[in-house]
Amino acid sequence: MDLVEKGKEAMGGVEKFFAKLPGIKGYREKEMRREADRRLREGLARRLSAQRRRLSALQLDLLKAGGLEWMDDLDRVVGKLQLLIDRINRADYGYAPFFDLERIKEEALDRLAQFDQALAERLPEVVTGVDNVATAVTAKEGIGDALGSLTDVLVELNELFGQRDEAIRAVEIGD
């Protein structure tokens, strides 16, 4: 069951009554879709922030282990991860005050949520990448490869998120 359906089940009697009124039903369902997407993005940003904190701790470990040569590379990886987190936190959720209620269709909101779900499904790749960096730092070998692999994943995720932005622009112009 998706978050929109859970939201419908959690509605109280008065909410259910008003939700059945003409014009209100569509508006309420759109708001539930937006809320579900917002919650998904907030959870994703929290989990990615936990991985960023792990990387920051690894910076100290790397420095203590004499891995000064890798600090710039690790800083760039942390920066790419922070960029993704910031983009997710500031993401548009398919609403702006100048939109007519009929202009944004549920399908468009669902399409935005699909982008966010696709990012969430790729979170294990980030966790694995950070795990690999941690293992390489501990072993003091393979650090460059581990950082390179994690960088590749973060670049792909940022590109995927860029496609979400394109979908929002398509919604704004009515495509």
Residue pairs with C-beta under 8 A, 6 or more apart in sequence:
2 36
3 32
3 35
3 36
3 39
3 40
4 29
4 32
4 33
4 36
7 32
7 35
7 36
8 19
8 29
8 32
11 19
15 28
18 24
18 28
19 25
19 28
19 29
23 101
26 101
26 106
27 101
29 106
30 95
30 101
30 104
30 106
30 109
33 94
33 106
33 109
33 110
33 113
34 93
34 94
34 95
34 109
36 113
37 93
37 94
37 109
37 112
37 113
37 116
38 93
40 113
40 116
40 117
40 120
41 88
41 89
41 91
41 93
41 116
42 89
43 120
44 88
44 116
44 119
44 120
44 123
45 85
45 88
45 89
47 123
48 81
48 84
48 85
48 88
48 123
48 126
49 85
51 81
51 126
51 127
51 130
52 78
52 81
52 82
52 85
54 130
54 134
55 74
55 77
55 78
55 81
55 130
55 133
56 78
58 74
58 130
58 133
58 134
58 137
59 71
59 74
59 75
59 78
61 137
61 138
62 70
62 71
62 74
62 137
62 143
63 71
65 137
65 140
66 140
67 137
67 140
67 143
70 143
70 144
70 147
73 143
73 144
73 147
74 133
74 147
76 151
77 133
77 147
77 150
77 151
77 154
80 151
80 154
80 155
80 158
81 126
81 154
83 158
84 154
84 157
84 158
84 161
87 158
87 161
88 116
88 119
88 161
91 116
91 161
91 164
92 165
92 168
93 112
94 104
94 108
94 109
94 112
94 168
94 171
95 104
96 172
103 174
104 171
108 167
108 171
111 167
111 171
112 164
112 167
112 168
112 171
115 160
115 161
115 163
115 164
115 167
116 164
118 160
119 157
119 160
119 161
122 153
122 156
122 157
122 160
125 153
126 150
126 153
126 154
126 157
129 146
129 149
129 150
129 153
129 154
130 150
132 146
132 149
132 150
133 143
133 146
133 147
133 150
135 142
135 146
136 142
136 143
136 145
136 146
136 147
137 143
